[in-house]
Amino acid sequence: MIEWLIASGRDLGDVKNKKGTDLRNDKDYTALGIARKNHRAEVVSLLERSIANPMQTRQEVRGKLGVLDELAARSLP
């Protein structure tokens, strides 16, 4: 799911610093913190790459998902 959000190009907000409350235990976590807490190494890696270089990560994910051609075709006049 996170790959599709990144591929969409939508602003995901500050996944590294913005906290939200986990309703299960009333503790505050960032999206990155939740991924770490749940031992989701692939998601942690993807979020960290996206923070460091969002455009490159978006292109890589679009390639992996096979949506590069579809997106390019939509941008044609």
PDB file of N, CA, C and O in Angstrom:
ATOM      1  N   MET A   1       0.818  -1.186   0.000  1.00  0.00           N
ATOM      2  CA  MET A   1       0.000   0.000   0.000  1.00  0.00           C
ATOM      3  C   MET A   1       0.872   1.263   0.000  1.00  0.00           C
ATOM      4  O   MET A   1       0.593   2.212  -0.734  1.00  0.00           O
ATOM      5  N   ILE A   2       1.905   1.272   0.809  1.00  0.00           N
ATOM      6  CA  ILE A   2       2.768   2.451   0.894  1.00  0.00           C
ATOM      7  C   ILE A   2       3.438   2.719  -0.454  1.00  0.00           C
ATOM      8  O   ILE A   2       3.683   3.871  -0.812  1.00  0.00           O
ATOM      9  N   GLU A   3       3.733   1.654  -1.197  1.00  0.00           N
ATOM     10  CA  GLU A   3       4.330   1.845  -2.525  1.00  0.00           C
ATOM     11  C   GLU A   3       3.382   2.613  -3.436  1.00  0.00           C
ATOM     12  O   GLU A   3       3.821   3.496  -4.173  1.00  0.00           O
ATOM     13  N   TRP A   4       2.105   2.297  -3.399  1.00  0.00           N
ATOM     14  CA  TRP A   4       1.138   2.979  -4.253  1.00  0.00           C
ATOM     15  C   TRP A   4       0.980   4.434  -3.843  1.00  0.00           C
ATOM     16  O   TRP A   4       0.807   5.302  -4.699  1.00  0.00           O
ATOM     17  N   LEU A   5       1.036   4.711  -2.551  1.00  0.00           N
ATOM     18  CA  LEU A   5       0.957   6.099  -2.094  1.00  0.00           C
ATOM     19  C   LEU A   5       2.164   6.890  -2.580  1.00  0.00           C
ATOM     20  O   LEU A   5       2.022   8.024  -3.038  1.00  0.00           O
ATOM     21  N   ILE A   6       3.342   6.303  -2.485  1.00  0.00           N
ATOM     22  CA  ILE A   6       4.548   6.982  -2.955  1.00  0.00           C
ATOM     23  C   ILE A   6       4.485   7.161  -4.466  1.00  0.00           C
ATOM     24  O   ILE A   6       4.809   8.235  -4.975  1.00  0.00           O
ATOM     25  N   ALA A   7       4.073   6.126  -5.187  1.00  0.00           N
ATOM     26  CA  ALA A   7       3.993   6.199  -6.648  1.00  0.00           C
ATOM     27  C   ALA A   7       3.004   7.264  -7.112  1.00  0.00           C
ATOM     28  O   ALA A   7       3.182   7.857  -8.176  1.00  0.00           O
ATOM     29  N   SER A   8       1.968   7.506  -6.320  1.00  0.00           N
ATOM     30  CA  SER A   8       0.948   8.474  -6.719  1.00  0.00           C
ATOM     31  C   SER A   8       1.484   9.901  -6.747  1.00  0.00           C
ATOM     32  O   SER A   8       0.926  10.764  -7.425  1.00  0.00           O
ATOM     33  N   GLY A   9       2.557  10.148  -6.019  1.00  0.00           N
ATOM     34  CA  GLY A   9       3.112  11.492  -5.980  1.00  0.00           C
ATOM     35  C   GLY A   9       2.425  12.401  -4.984  1.00  0.00           C
ATOM     36  O   GLY A   9       2.749  13.586  -4.899  1.00  0.00           O
ATOM     37  N   ARG A  10       1.488  11.868  -4.235  1.00  0.00           N
ATOM     38  CA  ARG A  10       0.791  12.679  -3.232  1.00  0.00           C
ATOM     39  C   ARG A  10       1.724  13.013  -2.080  1.00  0.00           C
ATOM     40  O   ARG A  10       2.658  12.270  -1.779  1.00  0.00           O
ATOM     41  N   ASP A  11       1.457  14.132  -1.449  1.00  0.00           N
ATOM     42  CA  ASP A  11       2.233  14.545  -0.294  1.00  0.00           C
ATOM     43  C   ASP A  11       1.841  13.669   0.893  1.00  0.00           C
ATOM     44  O   ASP A  11       0.692  13.695   1.333  1.00  0.00           O
ATOM     45  N   LEU A  12       2.782  12.906   1.403  1.00  0.00           N
ATOM     46  CA  LEU A  12       2.512  12.026   2.536  1.00  0.00           C
ATOM     47  C   LEU A  12       2.678  12.739   3.867  1.00  0.00           C
ATOM     48  O   LEU A  12       2.435  12.154   4.923  1.00  0.00           O
ATOM     49  N   GLY A  13       3.084  13.981   3.822  1.00  0.00           N
ATOM     50  CA  GLY A  13       3.310  14.725   5.055  1.00  0.00           C
ATOM     51  C   GLY A  13       4.672  14.365   5.636  1.00  0.00           C
ATOM     52  O   GLY A  13       5.522  13.788   4.959  1.00  0.00           O
ATOM     53  N   ASP A  14       4.853  14.704   6.855  1.00  0.00           N
ATOM     54  CA  ASP A  14       6.135  14.491   7.527  1.00  0.00           C
ATOM     55  C   ASP A  14       6.108  13.151   8.256  1.00  0.00           C
ATOM     56  O   ASP A  14       5.794  13.097   9.445  1.00  0.00           O
ATOM     57  N   VAL A  15       6.434  12.077   7.553  1.00  0.00           N
ATOM     58  CA  VAL A  15       6.374  10.734   8.133  1.00  0.00           C
ATOM     59  C   VAL A  15       7.480  10.491   9.151  1.00  0.00           C
ATOM     60  O   VAL A  15       7.450   9.510   9.894  1.00  0.00           O
ATOM     61  N   LYS A  16       8.454  11.392   9.177  1.00  0.00           N
ATOM     62  CA  LYS A  16       9.580  11.237  10.103  1.00  0.00           C
ATOM     63  C   LYS A  16       9.337  11.948  11.435  1.00  0.00           C
ATOM     64  O   LYS A  16       9.803  11.476  12.473  1.00  0.00           O
ATOM     65  N   ASN A  17       8.624  13.062  11.426  1.00  0.00           N
ATOM     66  CA  ASN A  17       8.487  13.859  12.640  1.00  0.00           C
ATOM     67  C   ASN A  17       7.059  14.062  13.143  1.00  0.00           C
ATOM     68  O   ASN A  17       6.852  14.251  14.342  1.00  0.00           O
ATOM     69  N   LYS A  18       6.069  14.026  12.242  1.00  0.00           N
ATOM     70  CA  LYS A  18       4.696  14.277  12.668  1.00  0.00           C
ATOM     71  C   LYS A  18       4.133  13.041  13.364  1.00  0.00           C
ATOM     72  O   LYS A  18       4.147  11.939  12.816  1.00  0.00           O
ATOM     73  N   LYS A  19       3.646  13.249  14.566  1.00  0.00           N
ATOM     74  CA  LYS A  19       3.155  12.122  15.358  1.00  0.00           C
ATOM     75  C   LYS A  19       1.638  12.068  15.364  1.00  0.00           C
ATOM     76  O   LYS A  19       0.947  13.084  15.301  1.00  0.00           O
ATOM     77  N   GLY A  20       1.159  10.856  15.441  1.00  0.00           N
ATOM     78  CA  GLY A  20      -0.250  10.586  15.619  1.00  0.00           C
ATOM     79  C   GLY A  20      -0.394   9.619  16.772  1.00  0.00           C
ATOM     80  O   GLY A  20       0.571   8.942  17.128  1.00  0.00           O
ATOM     81  N   THR A  21      -1.554   9.537  17.357  1.00  0.00           N
ATOM     82  CA  THR A  21      -1.757   8.687  18.523  1.00  0.00           C
ATOM     83  C   THR A  21      -2.208   7.302  18.106  1.00  0.00           C
ATOM     84  O   THR A  21      -3.143   7.142  17.321  1.00  0.00           O
ATOM     85  N   ASP A  22      -1.523   6.298  18.651  1.00  0.00           N
ATOM     86  CA  ASP A  22      -1.926   4.906  18.461  1.00  0.00           C
ATOM     87  C   ASP A  22      -3.056   4.650  19.447  1.00  0.00           C
ATOM     88  O   ASP A  22      -2.826   4.638  20.656  1.00  0.00           O
ATOM     89  N   LEU A  23      -4.258   4.449  18.959  1.00  0.00           N
ATOM     90  CA  LEU A  23      -5.429   4.311  19.819  1.00  0.00           C
ATOM     91  C   LEU A  23      -5.387   3.061  20.695  1.00  0.00           C
ATOM     92  O   LEU A  23      -6.117   2.960  21.681  1.00  0.00           O
ATOM     93  N   ARG A  24      -4.532   2.116  20.328  1.00  0.00           N
ATOM     94  CA  ARG A  24      -4.446   0.889  21.126  1.00  0.00           C
ATOM     95  C   ARG A  24      -3.739   1.106  22.451  1.00  0.00           C
ATOM     96  O   ARG A  24      -4.000   0.395  23.422  1.00  0.00           O
ATOM     97  N   ASN A  25      -2.829   2.102  22.497  1.00  0.00           N
ATOM     98  CA  ASN A  25      -2.072   2.278  23.737  1.00  0.00           C
ATOM     99  C   ASN A  25      -1.852   3.748  24.111  1.00  0.00           C
ATOM    100  O   ASN A  25      -1.083   4.041  25.027  1.00  0.00           O
ATOM    101  N   ASP A  26      -2.513   4.666  23.418  1.00  0.00           N
ATOM    102  CA  ASP A  26      -2.419   6.106  23.692  1.00  0.00           C
ATOM    103  C   ASP A  26      -1.007   6.668  23.639  1.00  0.00           C
ATOM    104  O   ASP A  26      -0.721   7.672  24.290  1.00  0.00           O
ATOM    105  N   LYS A  27      -0.130   6.046  22.885  1.00  0.00           N
ATOM    106  CA  LYS A  27       1.213   6.581  22.708  1.00  0.00           C
ATOM    107  C   LYS A  27       1.288   7.249  21.337  1.00  0.00           C
ATOM    108  O   LYS A  27       0.573   6.877  20.406  1.00  0.00           O
ATOM    109  N   ASP A  28       2.165   8.236  21.236  1.00  0.00           N
ATOM    110  CA  ASP A  28       2.344   8.951  19.976  1.00  0.00           C
ATOM    111  C   ASP A  28       3.492   8.354  19.181  1.00  0.00           C
ATOM    112  O   ASP A  28       4.574   8.113  19.717  1.00  0.00           O
ATOM    113  N   TYR A  29       3.248   8.119  17.902  1.00  0.00           N
ATOM    114  CA  TYR A  29       4.251   7.558  17.014  1.00  0.00           C
ATOM    115  C   TYR A  29       4.208   8.278  15.676  1.00  0.00           C
ATOM    116  O   TYR A  29       3.165   8.791  15.271  1.00  0.00           O
ATOM    117  N   THR A  30       5.341   8.313  14.994  1.00  0.00           N
ATOM    118  CA  THR A  30       5.378   8.769  13.611  1.00  0.00           C
ATOM    119  C   THR A  30       5.108   7.558  12.725  1.00  0.00           C
ATOM    120  O   THR A  30       5.155   6.422  13.196  1.00  0.00           O
ATOM    121  N   ALA A  31       4.827   7.791  11.448  1.00  0.00           N
ATOM    122  CA  ALA A  31       4.634   6.674  10.520  1.00  0.00           C
ATOM    123  C   ALA A  31       5.901   5.815  10.461  1.00  0.00           C
ATOM    124  O   ALA A  31       5.832   4.587  10.424  1.00  0.00           O
ATOM    125  N   LEU A  32       7.045   6.479  10.453  1.00  0.00           N
ATOM    126  CA  LEU A  32       8.313   5.758  10.439  1.00  0.00           C
ATOM    127  C   LEU A  32       8.490   4.976  11.736  1.00  0.00           C
ATOM    128  O   LEU A  32       8.965   3.841  11.716  1.00  0.00           O
ATOM    129  N   GLY A  33       8.114   5.570  12.854  1.00  0.00           N
ATOM    130  CA  GLY A  33       8.206   4.890  14.148  1.00  0.00           C
ATOM    131  C   GLY A  33       7.309   3.664  14.227  1.00  0.00           C
ATOM    132  O   GLY A  33       7.695   2.646  14.801  1.00  0.00           O
ATOM    133  N   ILE A  34       6.125   3.758  13.658  1.00  0.00           N
ATOM    134  CA  ILE A  34       5.197   2.615  13.658  1.00  0.00           C
ATOM    135  C   ILE A  34       5.782   1.477  12.835  1.00  0.00           C
ATOM    136  O   ILE A  34       5.719   0.317  13.241  1.00  0.00           O
ATOM    137  N   ALA A  35       6.351   1.808  11.676  1.00  0.00           N
ATOM    138  CA  ALA A  35       6.971   0.773  10.841  1.00  0.00           C
ATOM    139  C   ALA A  35       8.115   0.093  11.592  1.00  0.00           C
ATOM    140  O   ALA A  35       8.262  -1.128  11.536  1.00  0.00           O
ATOM    141  N   ARG A  36       8.916   0.880  12.287  1.00  0.00           N
ATOM    142  CA  ARG A  36      10.026   0.301  13.073  1.00  0.00           C
ATOM    143  C   ARG A  36       9.496  -0.566  14.201  1.00  0.00           C
ATOM    144  O   ARG A  36       9.980  -1.677  14.420  1.00  0.00           O
ATOM    145  N   LYS A  37       8.495  -0.056  14.919  1.00  0.00           N
ATOM    146  CA  LYS A  37       7.911  -0.782  16.060  1.00  0.00           C
ATOM    147  C   LYS A  37       7.352  -2.138  15.628  1.00  0.00           C
ATOM    148  O   LYS A  37       7.419  -3.117  16.371  1.00  0.00           O
ATOM    149  N   ASN A  38       6.808  -2.175  14.427  1.00  0.00           N
ATOM    150  CA  ASN A  38       6.198  -3.411  13.918  1.00  0.00           C
ATOM    151  C   ASN A  38       7.168  -4.255  13.099  1.00  0.00           C
ATOM    152  O   ASN A  38       6.764  -5.206  12.429  1.00  0.00           O
ATOM    153  N   HIS A  39       8.454  -3.899  13.159  1.00  0.00           N
ATOM    154  CA  HIS A  39       9.511  -4.668  12.484  1.00  0.00           C
ATOM    155  C   HIS A  39       9.247  -4.834  10.990  1.00  0.00           C
ATOM    156  O   HIS A  39       9.422  -5.917  10.432  1.00  0.00           O
ATOM    157  N   ARG A  40       8.821  -3.736  10.350  1.00  0.00           N
ATOM    158  CA  ARG A  40       8.548  -3.734   8.913  1.00  0.00           C
ATOM    159  C   ARG A  40       9.740  -3.115   8.192  1.00  0.00           C
ATOM    160  O   ARG A  40       9.677  -1.980   7.721  1.00  0.00           O
ATOM    161  N   ALA A  41      10.826  -3.881   8.115  1.00  0.00           N
ATOM    162  CA  ALA A  41      12.095  -3.378   7.563  1.00  0.00           C
ATOM    163  C   ALA A  41      11.939  -2.830   6.146  1.00  0.00           C
ATOM    164  O   ALA A  41      12.547  -1.814   5.811  1.00  0.00           O
ATOM    165  N   GLU A  42      11.145  -3.477   5.322  1.00  0.00           N
ATOM    166  CA  GLU A  42      10.962  -3.019   3.948  1.00  0.00           C
ATOM    167  C   GLU A  42      10.265  -1.652   3.909  1.00  0.00           C
ATOM    168  O   GLU A  42      10.632  -0.784   3.116  1.00  0.00           O
ATOM    169  N   VAL A  43       9.272  -1.472   4.761  1.00  0.00           N
ATOM    170  CA  VAL A  43       8.558  -0.190   4.821  1.00  0.00           C
ATOM    171  C   VAL A  43       9.477   0.894   5.386  1.00  0.00           C
ATOM    172  O   VAL A  43       9.492   2.019   4.887  1.00  0.00           O
ATOM    173  N   VAL A  44      10.240   0.557   6.424  1.00  0.00           N
ATOM    174  CA  VAL A  44      11.192   1.512   7.001  1.00  0.00           C
ATOM    175  C   VAL A  44      12.181   1.965   5.930  1.00  0.00           C
ATOM    176  O   VAL A  44      12.434   3.160   5.778  1.00  0.00           O
ATOM    177  N   SER A  45      12.733   1.015   5.196  1.00  0.00           N
ATOM    178  CA  SER A  45      13.697   1.337   4.149  1.00  0.00           C
ATOM    179  C   SER A  45      13.069   2.225   3.081  1.00  0.00           C
ATOM    180  O   SER A  45      13.680   3.203   2.652  1.00  0.00           O
ATOM    181  N   LEU A  46      11.874   1.899   2.657  1.00  0.00           N
ATOM    182  CA  LEU A  46      11.191   2.678   1.626  1.00  0.00           C
ATOM    183  C   LEU A  46      10.896   4.096   2.111  1.00  0.00           C
ATOM    184  O   LEU A  46      11.111   5.058   1.373  1.00  0.00           O
ATOM    185  N   LEU A  47      10.408   4.235   3.337  1.00  0.00           N
ATOM    186  CA  LEU A  47      10.125   5.567   3.878  1.00  0.00           C
ATOM    187  C   LEU A  47      11.406   6.386   4.032  1.00  0.00           C
ATOM    188  O   LEU A  47      11.423   7.578   3.724  1.00  0.00           O
ATOM    189  N   GLU A  48      12.469   5.756   4.505  1.00  0.00           N
ATOM    190  CA  GLU A  48      13.738   6.468   4.665  1.00  0.00           C
ATOM    191  C   GLU A  48      14.290   6.924   3.313  1.00  0.00           C
ATOM    192  O   GLU A  48      14.802   8.037   3.187  1.00  0.00           O
ATOM    193  N   ARG A  49      14.183   6.059   2.309  1.00  0.00           N
ATOM    194  CA  ARG A  49      14.636   6.449   0.961  1.00  0.00           C
ATOM    195  C   ARG A  49      13.792   7.587   0.417  1.00  0.00           C
ATOM    196  O   ARG A  49      14.306   8.499  -0.230  1.00  0.00           O
ATOM    197  N   SER A  50      12.495   7.529   0.683  1.00  0.00           N
ATOM    198  CA  SER A  50      11.587   8.564   0.200  1.00  0.00           C
ATOM    199  C   SER A  50      11.868   9.902   0.881  1.00  0.00           C
ATOM    200  O   SER A  50      11.758  10.952   0.249  1.00  0.00           O
ATOM    201  N   ILE A  51      12.224   9.873   2.148  1.00  0.00           N
ATOM    202  CA  ILE A  51      12.573  11.100   2.871  1.00  0.00           C
ATOM    203  C   ILE A  51      13.846  11.697   2.284  1.00  0.00           C
ATOM    204  O   ILE A  51      13.932  12.905   2.066  1.00  0.00           O
ATOM    205  N   ALA A  52      14.836  10.839   2.029  1.00  0.00           N
ATOM    206  CA  ALA A  52      16.135  11.309   1.537  1.00  0.00           C
ATOM    207  C   ALA A  52      16.070  11.800   0.093  1.00  0.00           C
ATOM    208  O   ALA A  52      16.693  12.804  -0.251  1.00  0.00           O
ATOM    209  N   ASN A  53      15.311  11.090  -0.757  1.00  0.00           N
ATOM    210  CA  ASN A  53      15.256  11.457  -2.170  1.00  0.00           C
ATOM    211  C   ASN A  53      13.876  11.076  -2.728  1.00  0.00           C
ATOM    212  O   ASN A  53      13.727  10.027  -3.354  1.00  0.00           O
ATOM    213  N   PRO A  54      12.878  11.923  -2.500  1.00  0.00           N
ATOM    214  CA  PRO A  54      11.507  11.570  -2.888  1.00  0.00           C
ATOM    215  C   PRO A  54      11.297  11.331  -4.378  1.00  0.00           C
ATOM    216  O   PRO A  54      10.586  10.398  -4.753  1.00  0.00           O
ATOM    217  N   MET A  55      11.896  12.150  -5.233  1.00  0.00           N
ATOM    218  CA  MET A  55      11.668  11.989  -6.674  1.00  0.00           C
ATOM    219  C   MET A  55      12.257  10.682  -7.201  1.00  0.00           C
ATOM    220  O   MET A  55      11.611   9.980  -7.978  1.00  0.00           O
ATOM    221  N   GLN A  56      13.468  10.358  -6.784  1.00  0.00           N
ATOM    222  CA  GLN A  56      14.097   9.124  -7.236  1.00  0.00           C
ATOM    223  C   GLN A  56      13.332   7.908  -6.720  1.00  0.00           C
ATOM    224  O   GLN A  56      13.107   6.949  -7.458  1.00  0.00           O
ATOM    225  N   THR A  57      12.937   7.953  -5.454  1.00  0.00           N
ATOM    226  CA  THR A  57      12.194   6.830  -4.871  1.00  0.00           C
ATOM    227  C   THR A  57      10.862   6.643  -5.589  1.00  0.00           C
ATOM    228  O   THR A  57      10.456   5.514  -5.864  1.00  0.00           O
ATOM    229  N   ARG A  58      10.179   7.749  -5.892  1.00  0.00           N
ATOM    230  CA  ARG A  58       8.898   7.672  -6.599  1.00  0.00           C
ATOM    231  C   ARG A  58       9.074   7.002  -7.961  1.00  0.00           C
ATOM    232  O   ARG A  58       8.278   6.143  -8.343  1.00  0.00           O
ATOM    233  N   GLN A  59      10.123   7.399  -8.697  1.00  0.00           N
ATOM    234  CA  GLN A  59      10.381   6.795 -10.012  1.00  0.00           C
ATOM    235  C   GLN A  59      10.695   5.303  -9.885  1.00  0.00           C
ATOM    236  O   GLN A  59      10.205   4.498 -10.677  1.00  0.00           O
ATOM    237  N   GLU A  60      11.505   4.934  -8.899  1.00  0.00           N
ATOM    238  CA  GLU A  60      11.848   3.520  -8.696  1.00  0.00           C
ATOM    239  C   GLU A  60      10.600   2.699  -8.380  1.00  0.00           C
ATOM    240  O   GLU A  60      10.414   1.608  -8.919  1.00  0.00           O
ATOM    241  N   VAL A  61       9.750   3.228  -7.504  1.00  0.00           N
ATOM    242  CA  VAL A  61       8.531   2.510  -7.123  1.00  0.00           C
ATOM    243  C   VAL A  61       7.582   2.402  -8.305  1.00  0.00           C
ATOM    244  O   VAL A  61       6.968   1.355  -8.515  1.00  0.00           O
ATOM    245  N   ARG A  62       7.454   3.479  -9.084  1.00  0.00           N
ATOM    246  CA  ARG A  62       6.598   3.425 -10.269  1.00  0.00           C
ATOM    247  C   ARG A  62       7.103   2.364 -11.241  1.00  0.00           C
ATOM    248  O   ARG A  62       6.306   1.640 -11.837  1.00  0.00           O
ATOM    249  N   GLY A  63       8.409   2.269 -11.403  1.00  0.00           N
ATOM    250  CA  GLY A  63       8.978   1.232 -12.263  1.00  0.00           C
ATOM    251  C   GLY A  63       8.667  -0.155 -11.741  1.00  0.00           C
ATOM    252  O   GLY A  63       8.288  -1.043 -12.506  1.00  0.00           O
ATOM    253  N   LYS A  64       8.825  -0.345 -10.437  1.00  0.00           N
ATOM    254  CA  LYS A  64       8.550  -1.645  -9.815  1.00  0.00           C
ATOM    255  C   LYS A  64       7.091  -2.043  -9.993  1.00  0.00           C
ATOM    256  O   LYS A  64       6.779  -3.208 -10.239  1.00  0.00           O
ATOM    257  N   LEU A  65       6.199  -1.057  -9.864  1.00  0.00           N
ATOM    258  CA  LEU A  65       4.767  -1.342  -9.983  1.00  0.00           C
ATOM    259  C   LEU A  65       4.293  -1.409 -11.429  1.00  0.00           C
ATOM    260  O   LEU A  65       3.162  -1.809 -11.707  1.00  0.00           O
ATOM    261  N   GLY A  66       5.175  -1.011 -12.348  1.00  0.00           N
ATOM    262  CA  GLY A  66       4.821  -1.068 -13.763  1.00  0.00           C
ATOM    263  C   GLY A  66       3.877   0.023 -14.213  1.00  0.00           C
ATOM    264  O   GLY A  66       3.096  -0.178 -15.143  1.00  0.00           O
ATOM    265  N   VAL A  67       3.935   1.175 -13.568  1.00  0.00           N
ATOM    266  CA  VAL A  67       3.030   2.258 -13.943  1.00  0.00           C
ATOM    267  C   VAL A  67       3.745   3.406 -14.650  1.00  0.00           C
ATOM    268  O   VAL A  67       3.116   4.425 -14.938  1.00  0.00           O
ATOM    269  N   LEU A  68       5.022   3.274 -14.934  1.00  0.00           N
ATOM    270  CA  LEU A  68       5.759   4.337 -15.618  1.00  0.00           C
ATOM    271  C   LEU A  68       5.152   4.668 -16.967  1.00  0.00           C
ATOM    272  O   LEU A  68       4.942   5.840 -17.277  1.00  0.00           O
ATOM    273  N   ASP A  69       4.866   3.658 -17.773  1.00  0.00           N
ATOM    274  CA  ASP A  69       4.321   3.880 -19.108  1.00  0.00           C
ATOM    275  C   ASP A  69       2.929   4.509 -19.061  1.00  0.00           C
ATOM    276  O   ASP A  69       2.614   5.390 -19.861  1.00  0.00           O
ATOM    277  N   GLU A  70       2.107   4.060 -18.134  1.00  0.00           N
ATOM    278  CA  GLU A  70       0.754   4.605 -18.008  1.00  0.00           C
ATOM    279  C   GLU A  70       0.801   6.083 -17.641  1.00  0.00           C
ATOM    280  O   GLU A  70       0.057   6.889 -18.201  1.00  0.00           O
ATOM    281  N   LEU A  71       1.672   6.437 -16.702  1.00  0.00           N
ATOM    282  CA  LEU A  71       1.779   7.834 -16.282  1.00  0.00           C
ATOM    283  C   LEU A  71       2.347   8.700 -17.389  1.00  0.00           C
ATOM    284  O   LEU A  71       1.908   9.835 -17.571  1.00  0.00           O
ATOM    285  N   ALA A  72       3.303   8.189 -18.122  1.00  0.00           N
ATOM    286  CA  ALA A  72       3.889   8.950 -19.228  1.00  0.00           C
ATOM    287  C   ALA A  72       2.849   9.188 -20.327  1.00  0.00           C
ATOM    288  O   ALA A  72       2.803  10.273 -20.906  1.00  0.00           O
ATOM    289  N   ALA A  73       2.024   8.198 -20.614  1.00  0.00           N
ATOM    290  CA  ALA A  73       0.999   8.317 -21.650  1.00  0.00           C
ATOM    291  C   ALA A  73      -0.039   9.372 -21.276  1.00  0.00           C
ATOM    292  O   ALA A  73      -0.549  10.073 -22.151  1.00  0.00           O
ATOM    293  N   ARG A  74      -0.355   9.492 -19.996  1.00  0.00           N
ATOM    294  CA  ARG A  74      -1.334  10.485 -19.563  1.00  0.00           C
ATOM    295  C   ARG A  74      -0.833  11.906 -19.724  1.00  0.00           C
ATOM    296  O   ARG A  74      -1.627  12.832 -19.892  1.00  0.00           O
ATOM    297  N   SER A  75       0.478  12.086 -19.675  1.00  0.00           N
ATOM    298  CA  SER A  75       1.016  13.431 -19.754  1.00  0.00           C
ATOM    299  C   SER A  75       1.157  13.938 -21.177  1.00  0.00           C
ATOM    300  O   SER A  75       1.467  15.111 -21.385  1.00  0.00           O
ATOM    301  N   LEU A  76       0.935  13.081 -22.156  1.00  0.00           N
ATOM    302  CA  LEU A  76       1.008  13.498 -23.559  1.00  0.00           C
ATOM    303  C   LEU A  76      -0.192  14.353 -23.918  1.00  0.00           C
ATOM    304  O   LEU A  76      -1.283  14.137 -23.389  1.00  0.00           O
ATOM    305  N   PRO A  77      -0.011  15.328 -24.816  1.00  0.00           N
ATOM    306  CA  PRO A  77      -1.136  16.203 -25.215  1.00  0.00           C
ATOM    307  C   PRO A  77      -2.197  15.470 -26.010  1.00  0.00           C
ATOM    308  O   PRO A  77      -3.194  16.071 -26.411  1.00  0.00           O
TER     309      PRO A  77
END
